[in-house]
Amino acid sequence: MNSTSFRTYIALQTILRKEIARFTRIWSQTLLPPAITMTLYFIIFGKLIGSQIRDIHGVTYMQYIVPGLAMMSIMTNAYANTSSSFFGAKFSKSIEEMLVSSMPSYVILVGYMFGGALRGLLVGLIVILISLFFTHLHIQYWSIVLVMAVMSALVFSLGGLINGIFAKKFDDVSFIPTFVLTPLTYLGGVFYSLKQLPEPWQTLSILNPVLNMVDTFRFGMLGISDVSIYFSLAMVAILFLILLIWCLNLLKKGVGLRT
Amino acid sequence: MHALSVKNLRKVYPHNLVALKDINLEVREGDFFGMLGPNGAGKSTTIGILCSLVNKTSGKVSVFGYDLDTDLEAAKSCIGVVPQEFNFNPFEKVIQIVVNQAGYYGIPRNVAMQRAEIYLKKLGLWEKRNQMAIRLSGGMKRRLMIARALINEPKLLILDEPTAGVDIELRYDLWKYLTELNEQGTTIILTTHYLEEAEHLCKNIAIIDRGEIIENSNVKSLIARLNIQTIILDLTEPVLKIPYLPNYRFRMLDDSTMEIEIARDQSLNALFTELSFQGINVNSMRNKTNRLEELFVRLIAENKKN
């Protein structure tokens, strides 16, 4: 490893360590709430209401919602981590510590992106472990589960970073999750099968990236799906690349960071 | 080699607010350089551009030969910066703030820990290393920012009003430490409102006003240009009648205090002789303001007139 690569590696490690320390230090705000919320979902929608609902694609309703709720947790937590952490750094001006240093913009991007994705994946794992108290799971395709979980976490982490870059006040950090992400998530097939929707909503829903992420993740876990996994993987990969390039461009130009 | 070279640097903020009007500046390696100017003159904008916190509109900046446009990372690796406002996460521990900063420069953690110990001890913060930054006093927070700026052992240290709001004892300690760093070879650029500080520390200074450099010279020759000094005389006894001093501009501040202007070609002996002749004895004398301050005020006033 040459000296430039070594310095880049140390800088990246520093941001990652800082991000992990941040979300584990405030675990009661970052890790505990999704665990409690998802336990309630499992009890109410899975056990109480789910017992009244017939099987979907040959699996119980409880089993059907587990991948969706795990993916929902991954996405929302990855997003929340980068948006709040990055905006917090902007608000306290501590982002200047990174901007004045010799590390390139892409290291800031990669550090925050992986930091957010790690929190999302950790929360997703916690949710899956909790689900085992309510149902049994037999993972069908580990590789698809891992690829979709990681890619979705990265996409939403980047989304959160872009939100953090543009945010000027704390309200701006909660606007997108409340008015854009939550509707997309609830309409993203977490609680129902795409086949239950009438047209044109069924066709339109295929354009919802959240639905593709949830459905492919569910395919990996349970072996059932409503959309083509190749289409979903391609869509998520393209979305990831678009957000990555956009984000890098924003950081290089210093949008929202430099006057 | 120049530690800093600025050519035709221009900054226009939105709404056509021109903060810098094509300024040119050179700071020699090893210099202790002062940037003075009234509020809003363009000092912090200049520093912001050097640290890449502000995007320049046009012009060229290079740090130790590294162009900010083409060798940004190399240029930034030479710089340590102490900003005017606190810019650390107040909920992080002192040691974390300093060690993380080293990490951003690619300095391995074990080296960063050793350096953190050296600089935190030097700045009297080692005992507070495990305290959250929010619990530090104002002076300690300033020292923390200095320790953080030194962690990459910069060749060019930029300090934007480092002693604002700092008590006198600490200010003198910081002056001593900055002089020590400069003697060890670190080039220092300092902006300050305390002109006594600039006169005490700087070898060369630039005075910026309304986005232009109106003076750029070494401190000694600048002070030598001061034609008139205003001094305050404390008299031994109150005077009942206003003294007759036709060759001097003066006014009585009270019965026993006189403010008088002395031109460079006038001797103090002559003044004291005249005062003695009128039965007035002087107990003590002092400059009304420090010499650089007097010159600064005059230059800014002249620039305003022009």
Interface residues (C-beta under 8 A of the other chain):
Chain A: F6 R7 T8 Y9 I10 A11 Q13 T14 I15 R17 K18 G88 A89 S92 K93 S94 E96 E97 M98 L99 V100 S101 S102 M103 P104 G254 R258 T259
Chain B: Y13 G48 C51 S52 L53 V54 N55 E73 A74 K76 S77 I79 V81 P83 E85 F86 N87 F88 N89 P90 E92 Q96 I97 N100 Q101 G103 Y104 Y105 G106 I107 P108 R109 R148 N152
